[in-house]
């Protein structure tokens, strides 16, 4: 009877230890996933830092936001409604009515 009770106690203890171990393994896996995501984010931020500290970025910002240019270059400022101006339908010759016809239609 004592051996039976000790065996049951031992089984309960081992089962508890196995459950804690599997929980710890799951936690390790989730932590490893977080670490890999953070490493990817660090790499991305490092690349962004290198770009933002480069001469190319500084020149691009000076050109786009400060309207600066290199010597010998000309700055061209386009109207804000450029797309609207370009997409406006052009009058075709078929819809063109001579002035004398317009006058004729107005009075008669």
C-alpha positions in Angstrom: 0.0 0.0 0.0 2.8 2.4 0.8 4.6 1.6 -2.4 1.3 2.3 -4.3 0.8 5.7 -2.5 4.4 6.6 -3.2 4.0 5.6 -6.9 0.9 7.8 -7.2 2.7 10.7 -5.5 5.7 10.3 -7.8 3.4 10.2 -10.9 1.6 13.4 -9.8 5.0 15.1 -9.1 6.4 14.0 -12.5 3.2 15.1 -14.3 3.4 18.5 -12.7 7.1 18.8 -13.7 6.3 17.9 -17.3 3.5 20.5 -17.4 5.8 23.2 -16.1 8.5 22.1 -18.6 6.1 22.3 -21.6 4.9 25.7 -20.4 8.5 26.9 -20.2 9.2 25.6 -23.7 6.2 27.5 -25.1 7.3 30.6 -23.4 10.9 30.2 -24.8 9.5 29.8 -28.3 7.3 32.9 -28.0 10.3 34.9 -26.6 12.5 33.6 -29.5 9.9 34.9 -32.0 9.8 38.3 -30.3 13.6 38.4 -30.4 13.6 37.6 -34.1 11.0 40.3 -34.8 13.0 42.8 -32.8 16.2 41.9 -34.7 14.3 42.5 -38.0 13.0 45.8 -36.7 16.5 46.8 -35.6 17.9 46.0 -39.0 15.2 48.0 -40.7 15.8 51.0 -38.4 19.5 50.7 -38.9 19.0 50.9 -42.7 16.6 53.9 -42.3 19.2 55.6 -40.1 21.9 55.1 -42.7 19.6 56.5 -45.4 18.6 59.5 -43.4 22.2 60.3 -42.5 23.4 60.0 -46.1 24.1 62.9 -48.4 21.5 61.7 -50.9 18.7 62.2 -48.3 20.0 65.6 -47.3 20.1 66.7 -51.0 16.6 65.3 -51.7 15.2 67.2 -48.7 16.9 70.4 -49.7 15.5 70.1 -53.2 12.0 69.1 -52.3 11.2 71.0 -49.1 13.6 74.0 -49.4 13.4 74.5 -53.1 17.1 74.6 -53.4 19.1 73.7 -56.5 22.7 73.1 -57.5 24.5 75.9 -59.3 23.4 76.0 -63.0 20.1 74.2 -62.3 16.7 75.9 -62.8 13.8 75.3 -60.3 10.5 74.7 -61.9 7.4 75.0 -59.7 4.3 73.3 -61.1 0.8 74.5 -60.3 -1.0 72.5 -57.6 -3.9 71.6 -60.0 -1.6 70.2 -62.7 -3.5 66.8 -62.9 -6.8 68.7 -63.3 -5.3 70.8 -66.1 -3.9 67.8 -67.9 -7.0 65.7 -67.6 -9.3 68.4 -69.0 -11.0 67.2 -72.2 -9.9 69.1 -75.2 -12.5 70.4 -77.6 -12.7 68.5 -80.7 -13.4 69.9 -84.2 -16.7 68.1 -84.3 -18.1 70.2 -81.4 -16.6 73.4 -82.8 -19.4 75.7 -84.0 -18.4 78.8 -86.0 -19.4 82.2 -84.5 -21.8 83.0 -87.4 -23.7 79.8 -86.6 -23.8 80.7 -82.9 -25.3 84.1 -83.8 -27.7 82.5 -86.2 -28.9 80.1 -83.5 -29.2 82.9 -81.0 -31.5 85.0 -83.1 -33.4 82.4 -85.1 
